Amino acid sequence: MRPVGLAEIFQRIMPDADGRVEYHYVLADYVCRIISGEPKAADDASRVDWFRIDQLENLLLTEGTRQVIERAYAARSK
């Protein structure tokens, strides 16, 4: 894959049972173009698959993920 643009940077803060910060992630999502090969899950994902934009609402995604994908899709479709 080849990155063609930065879609969005956002942070996810996950508290522990006592409300203290347990995990703080800063995520950078890129729009990429497939050059060759097949996608393969690595240590950051259990599975890789392709979906149409109209199928996102039927997927179990982390909070906010669908909105990031939809904004990236809309920006790249202009």
C-alpha positions in Angstrom: 0.0 0.0 0.0 1.0 3.6 -0.6 -0.3 6.4 1.7 -2.0 9.1 -0.3 -3.0 11.4 2.5 -3.6 11.8 6.2 -7.2 11.3 7.0 -7.3 12.2 10.7 -5.3 12.3 13.9 -7.2 11.7 17.1 -6.7 10.4 20.6 -8.4 7.8 22.6 -8.1 7.8 26.4 -9.2 4.7 28.2 -9.7 4.9 32.0 -9.2 2.0 34.5 -11.8 0.9 37.0 -10.9 3.8 39.3 -11.3 6.4 36.5 -7.5 7.0 36.1 -5.9 6.9 32.6 -4.9 3.4 31.9 -4.2 3.8 28.1 -3.7 6.9 26.0 -3.5 6.3 22.3 -2.7 8.9 19.6 -3.9 7.5 16.3 -3.0 8.7 12.8 -5.3 7.3 10.1 -4.1 7.4 6.5 -5.9 6.9 3.2 -3.9 4.4 1.2 -3.9 3.1 -2.3 -3.3 -0.6 -2.9 -0.2 -1.1 -5.2 0.0 -4.9 -5.0 -0.3 -7.9 -2.8 -3.0 -9.0 -0.4 -3.7 -7.3 3.0 -2.8 -9.4 6.0 -3.6 -9.0 9.7 -0.6 -8.4 11.9 -0.3 -7.9 15.7 -2.6 -4.9 15.7 -5.6 -6.7 14.1 -7.2 -10.1 14.2 -8.7 -9.9 10.8 -8.6 -7.9 7.5 -11.5 -7.6 5.1 -13.0 -5.2 2.6 -16.4 -3.5 3.1 -18.4 -1.0 1.1 -19.1 2.3 2.8 -22.8 1.4 3.1 -21.9 -1.7 5.1 -20.1 0.1 8.0 -23.2 0.5 10.1 -23.5 -3.3 10.3 -20.0 -3.8 11.7 -18.9 -3.9 15.3 -16.3 -1.1 15.4 -14.6 0.8 18.2 -16.4 4.0 19.2 -15.7 6.8 16.7 -14.1 4.5 14.0 -17.1 4.6 11.6 -17.2 8.4 11.7 -13.4 8.6 10.9 -13.8 6.3 8.0 -16.9 8.2 6.7 -15.1 11.5 6.9 -12.0 10.1 5.1 -14.2 8.6 2.4 -16.1 11.9 1.9 -12.9 13.9 1.7 -11.3 11.5 -0.8 -14.5 11.4 -2.9 -14.5 15.1 -3.6 
